[in-house]
Amino acid sequence: MTKDRQLDRIHFGSQSVVVGALSPYLDEQLDINTVAAGGGSRLFFQSGLFVVGPESAGANPGPVCYKKDGFLAVTDANLVLGRLLPEHFPKIFGPTEDQPLDSEATAKAFEDLTAKVNAFEESRGSKKLTPQEVALGFIRVANEAMCRPIRALTQAKGHDTSHHVLAVFGGAGGQHACAVARSLGMRRVFIHRYAGILSAYGLALADTVQEAQEPCAKTYEPANFLHIRERLQALEEECRKKLQREGFPASCISVEAYLHLRYKGTDCALMCSPATGTDESPPENRTSTRRSPRKSSSGSGTRKSSRKRKVQEDQDKDEGAGVEGYGCFKKSFIARYKREFGFTLSDRAILVDDIRVRGIAASGIKCKHSIEVSSAPPQPVKVCPVYLEGGILPTPVYHLSDLRAGHSLAGPAIVLDKLSTILVEPVRIMQSSSERTL
């Protein structure tokens, strides 16, 4: 999600097999990277390297601590470090699914793996490691594996992660959130109260969407704005009718317009919405990262630079207010192109490959539940030893249900919930909101 809360969507033509025949269709997808570093990802020591995944222990047999003759996994590493508390887990493990997590089996498995690691380290003259140090090493590898796809979707596309908030979901997400945010240079982490089941929760609250798209193959210029406007209106009406047939009143339907734009002579098209007040087109004197040619005796370099500026000025002047009723798509395209590629092609025409409209019918489900404010400090249910980057530290444990709006917890701390376990690292501060999000 970009800074202006717009999702980067990928639109492309593809083919599917329908009753034995190839049927072309236009599809929309989100650019999502996945990584095998979840709680079930298996741990290996191979050729002197700590390896996490991609093999998974799955839910059955699962990690060693599940008591089903499973495999050593990330969950076991968190357990041996004291970041998971078996007494606060439901008794659903073992062959009969009525037993607690098996800390002893996990400790034994890590002792065996540590012996293997130390045998290798001794052959190199290195010091021996403890089972906790080995477990922490695997956690570091898992955390870095989670950081890589985030960097690919942010820093590799011109987004500075330090300007964004890390949103966490999944039962184990809260155990790794602080470490991942630290590696990415992010100062804030957001954990929803239902983070452990956020996918299912979000699906239940999701809006209903209808989309329509058609090819255009015209230049983005005032002479074609009327055609573009008419086609956007036609697609908009199509989306509205589909949603109304599903029973949604017109009052709860909104639409979003997109143009699939690219520079002439290139094959990289970007799906762009109209520019908003937060969109910033690159200044004319920064439209390209390439250096201007040195001034020659004939002045050709100066004339070329002047022509580029003239083209840019003419294009900006020509667009005016953009497509009537929708806005300026070109400004949005240039700003995004500059951010992703570091330069723009001011002397190139901009082509409209496709016109797309997204109709959205709000679900109307209200899900805000405020909790009372408290000025009294929260009280931990216990204090337990947890192995962190600085070694074993006494760590207070809190129940999420006991936290009130305005409560702040200084790390280290553990927050327990029926759906997840959250680790607050040292030098970190956690705050509870009025909706019990963290």
Disulfide bonds with the S-S distance in Angstrom:
none
